[in-house]
């Protein structure tokens, strides 16, 4: 009997990271032939290649889509993926997260009646105004046969929305699997910077509007601590267009690989981020974090725990208050994100389904 063929779709940083460990466990099971396709939504080669080296894999295929507005990117990915699937047959398609690549391949897979699994299903902010990710989440969940959630809240969201419980599986967060493995290796390594600092990232649509972006960057630049900010291609483009440069304590650096990012996280004093991935990693590392984001908070478990504060980006005074003084909670539990064995559960559930 021939092995079932699985295709994992990636296109941006969090997907490159999660795909590494998911690919490893699926291959380890020896029950499937597994390939990875990169839509190339993240058009910065450094961002891609860093992660492929970290996790010792390389996508077998590349759609070479590049950077476009959301709706154009989705249409281009649908067309390219449709042509690809016509020529390359797969039994199962795995999509990750909430990107344009996720939504586009979900639509295409559903129309072609392919078995579709969405990992990180059920996350919601209930804000569609400046959050294309929310639209992508809704589309991807609607199209999927199996909904694998990384948090317990996400499962509750899906049940409230009417999804059948038999199609929802709480596996926990693959990011926790990875964090547990790499943080042990990095904890006692030498620091990258010999001074105290805040670790920051900014890349989401609502935060990269110039009026908002420069207020946030000026706030970070004037903080008493140094602030290390790897610059996302979108953010870098806007800074160049407006010829904006920090003058005091903000240090802009090139994008970093996963291992460097975790090391920067482990050694920092505080995290400032609009990334759902780094927000969770900060929580795993017992680091306080502040998130500029409208709508309901991403990963609300981190907010309820007291380890994250999420504010509307324009609420500069509240953000400044917590940048200067953030009380540390007494309790910390990772149960909402599983036990660090999510990929084992993922393979078990796929085995049961197939």
C-alpha positions in Angstrom: 0.0 0.0 0.0 1.5 3.4 -1.1 2.0 6.1 1.5 -0.4 9.0 1.7 1.1 12.3 0.4 1.0 15.4 2.6 1.8 18.9 1.5 2.7 21.6 4.1 2.2 25.2 2.9 4.4 28.0 4.2 5.0 31.6 3.3 6.2 33.7 6.3 8.4 33.6 9.4 6.1 31.8 11.9 5.2 29.2 9.3 8.8 28.5 8.4 9.4 27.9 12.1 6.4 25.7 12.8 6.8 23.7 9.6 10.3 22.6 10.7 9.1 20.6 13.7 5.8 19.5 12.1 7.7 18.2 9.1 10.2 16.4 11.4 7.4 14.5 13.3 5.5 13.6 10.2 8.6 12.2 8.5 9.6 10.4 11.8 6.2 8.6 11.7 7.3 7.0 8.4 3.6 6.7 7.4 3.5 9.6 5.0 5.4 11.2 2.1 5.7 14.8 3.2 6.7 17.8 1.0 6.8 21.6 1.8 5.8 24.3 -0.6 6.8 28.0 -0.1 4.6 30.6 -1.6 7.4 33.1 -1.1 5.0 35.5 0.5 8.0 36.7 2.6 10.1 38.0 -0.2 13.2 38.7 1.9 15.5 35.8 1.2 17.3 36.3 4.5 14.1 35.8 6.4 13.5 32.5 4.6 16.9 31.0 4.5 17.7 31.7 8.1 14.8 29.5 9.2 15.5 26.7 6.7 19.1 26.5 8.1 17.8 26.5 11.7 15.5 23.5 11.2 17.5 21.7 8.5 14.9 21.6 5.8 14.2 23.3 2.5 10.9 23.5 0.7 10.7 21.2 -2.3 8.7 23.7 -4.3 8.4 27.5 -4.5 5.6 29.6 -6.0 7.7 32.8 -6.1 4.7 35.1 -5.4 6.6 37.9 -3.7 5.2 41.1 -2.1 1.7 42.4 -3.1 -1.3 43.9 -1.5 -3.4 41.4 0.4 -6.1 40.8 -2.3 -3.6 40.6 -5.1 -1.4 38.3 -3.2 -4.3 36.0 -2.4 -5.4 35.9 -6.0 -1.9 35.2 -7.3 -1.4 32.4 -4.8 -4.8 30.8 -5.6 -3.9 30.7 -9.3 -0.3 29.5 -8.8 -1.4 26.9 -6.2 -4.2 25.7 -8.4 -1.8 25.1 -11.3 0.6 23.3 -9.0 -2.1 21.0 -7.6 -3.2 20.0 -11.0 0.2 18.7 -11.7 1.2 17.4 -8.3 -1.4 15.2 -6.5 -1.6 15.2 -2.6 -4.0 13.5 -0.2 -3.7 16.1 2.6 -2.9 19.8 2.6 -1.7 21.4 5.9 -2.0 25.1 6.4 -0.6 27.1 9.3 -1.7 30.3 11.0 -3.4 33.3 9.4 -1.5 34.6 6.4 -2.5 35.3 2.8 -0.8 32.0 1.9 -3.0 30.2 4.4 -6.3 31.7 3.2 -5.5 31.3 -0.5 -4.4 27.7 -0.3 -7.5 27.0 1.9 -9.8 28.3 -0.8 -8.1 26.4 -3.5 -7.9 23.1 -1.6 -11.6 23.3 -0.7 -12.7 23.9 -4.3 -10.6 20.9 -5.3 -12.0 18.8 -2.5 -8.7 18.0 -0.9 -8.5 17.0 2.8 -7.4 20.3 4.5 -6.0 20.6 8.0 -5.6 24.0 9.7 -3.1 24.3 12.5 -3.7 27.3 14.8 -7.4 27.3 14.0 -9.9 29.2 16.0 -7.9 32.2 17.1 -10.0 35.4 16.9 -9.6 39.2 17.5 -13.0 40.1 16.1 -11.5 43.0 14.3 -11.6 43.0 10.5 -10.9 46.7 9.9 -7.1 46.8 9.9 -6.4 43.1 10.5 -6.4 41.1 7.2 -5.2 38.2 9.4 -8.6 38.0 11.0 -10.3 37.6 7.6 -7.7 34.9 6.7 -8.5 33.0 9.9 -12.2 33.0 9.2 -11.7 31.8 5.6 -9.2 29.1 6.6 -11.4 27.6 9.3 -14.5 27.6 7.1 -12.6 25.6 4.4 -10.9 23.1 6.7 -11.8 19.5 7.5 -9.7 19.2 10.6 -9.2 22.2 13.0 -6.1 21.8 15.2 -6.1 24.4 17.9 -3.0 25.6 19.7 -4.9 27.1 22.7 -7.9 26.1 24.7 -9.6 29.4 24.0 -9.5 28.7 20.3 -11.4 25.5 20.7 -14.1 27.4 22.7 -14.3 30.0 19.9 -14.9 27.3 17.2 -17.6 25.6 19.3 -19.4 28.9 19.8 -19.3 29.5 16.1 -21.0 26.2 15.4 -18.1 24.0 14.3 -18.6 20.3 15.0 -16.6 19.1 18.0 -15.5 15.9 16.2 -13.5 18.2 13.7 -11.8 20.2 16.4 -8.7 18.9 18.2 -6.7 20.8 20.8 -3.1 19.7 20.3 -1.3 22.6 22.0 1.2 24.9 20.4 4.1 23.7 18.2 5.9 26.9 19.2 6.0 25.6 22.8 7.6 22.3 21.6 10.3 24.3 19.8 10.8 26.8 22.6 11.3 24.1 25.2 13.9 22.4 23.0 15.9 25.4 22.0 15.7 27.5 25.2 17.5 24.7 27.2 20.4 24.9 24.7 20.6 28.7 24.7 20.1 29.6 28.4 23.7 29.5 29.4 25.2 30.8 26.2 26.9 34.2 26.2 24.7 37.3 25.8 24.5 38.9 22.4 24.4 42.4 24.0 26.2 43.3 27.2 23.6 45.8 28.3 20.0 45.7 29.5 17.4 46.1 26.7 13.8 45.8 25.5 13.3 43.3 22.6 10.8 44.8 20.1 9.1 44.0 16.8 6.6 45.9 14.7 5.1 44.7 11.4 1.3 44.6 11.4 -0.7 46.7 9.0 -2.3 48.9 11.7 1.1 49.6 13.3 3.0 50.4 10.1 0.8 53.3 9.0 3.3 56.2 9.3 1.3 58.2 11.8 1.1 55.3 14.2 4.5 53.8 13.5 6.5 56.9 14.2 4.7 57.5 17.5 5.5 54.0 18.6 9.1 54.2 17.4 9.7 57.6 19.1 8.3 56.2 22.3 10.8 53.3 22.2 13.6 55.6 21.1 13.1 57.8 24.2 13.0 54.9 26.7 15.7 54.8 29.4 16.7 51.3 28.2 18.2 50.4 24.9 15.6 48.8 22.5 16.6 46.1 20.0 14.3 46.0 17.0 14.8 43.6 14.1 13.3 45.5 11.2 10.6 43.8 9.2 10.8 44.5 5.4 7.5 46.4 5.5 8.7 48.5 8.4 12.1 49.1 6.8 10.4 50.3 3.5 8.4 52.9 5.4 11.4 54.1 7.4 13.3 54.6 4.1 10.5 56.4 2.4 10.2 58.9 5.3 14.0 59.0 5.9 13.3 58.3 9.6 16.2 57.3 11.9 16.4 56.8 15.7 18.3 59.3 17.7 18.7 57.9 21.2 18.1 54.3 22.5 16.4 52.5 19.6 18.7 50.2 17.8 17.4 48.9 14.4 19.0 45.6 13.2 18.4 43.3 10.3 15.9 40.4 10.7 17.2 37.6 12.8 16.8 33.8 12.7 14.8 31.8 15.1 17.7 30.8 17.4 19.0 34.4 17.6 15.5 35.6 18.4 15.0 33.2 21.2 18.4 34.2 22.7 17.5 37.9 22.4 14.2 37.0 24.2 15.8 35.0 27.0 18.2 37.9 27.9 15.9 40.9 27.5 14.1 42.8 30.3 10.8 43.3 28.5 9.2 42.5 25.2 7.3 45.0 23.0 5.7 43.3 20.0 2.7 43.0 17.7 3.7 39.5 16.7 1.5 36.7 18.0 4.4 34.3 17.8 6.8 36.4 19.9 4.0 37.3 22.3 3.6 33.6 23.1 7.3 33.0 23.2 7.6 35.8 25.7 5.0 34.1 27.8 6.8 30.8 27.6 10.0 32.5 28.7 8.3 34.3 31.6 9.0 37.7 30.1 6.5 40.6 30.5 5.3 41.8 27.1 3.3 44.8 25.7 1.4 44.5 22.5 0.0 47.4 20.4 -3.1 45.9 18.7 -6.8 46.8 18.2 -9.7 44.5 18.7 -9.7 41.6 21.1 -6.2 40.6 22.1 -4.4 37.9 20.2 -3.7 34.9 22.5 -5.9 36.3 25.3 -4.6 33.6 27.7 -1.4 35.7 28.0 -3.4 38.8 28.9 -5.5 37.0 31.6 -2.4 35.6 33.1 -1.1 39.2 33.7 2.1 38.6 31.6 0.9 40.6 28.6 -0.8 43.9 28.3 -2.5 44.7 25.0 -3.4 48.3 24.1 -4.8 50.1 21.1 -1.8 51.5 19.3 -2.9 55.1 19.6 -3.1 54.8 23.4 0.5 56.0 23.9 0.2 57.1 27.5 -0.9 53.7 28.7 1.8 52.0 26.7 4.4 54.4 28.1 3.1 53.7 31.6 3.7 49.9 31.3 7.0 50.3 29.5 8.2 52.2 32.5 6.6 50.0 35.2 5.1 46.6 34.6 4.2 44.6 37.8 5.4 41.0 37.5 2.6 38.4 38.2 3.1 35.8 40.9 1.7 32.8 38.9 2.7 31.3 35.6 1.2 28.2 33.8 1.6 26.9 30.3 -1.4 24.5 30.4 -3.5 26.7 28.0 -0.9 26.0 25.3 -0.5 22.2 26.0 2.5 20.3 27.4 5.1 20.8 24.7 4.1 17.6 22.8 1.7 19.1 20.3 3.4 17.6 17.2 3.1 14.1 18.6 -0.6 14.7 19.1 -0.9 16.1 15.6 0.5 13.0 14.1 -1.7 10.8 16.3 -4.9 12.7 15.2 -3.9 12.5 11.5 -3.4 8.8 11.8 -6.9 8.4 13.4 -8.5 10.6 10.7 -6.8 8.8 7.8 
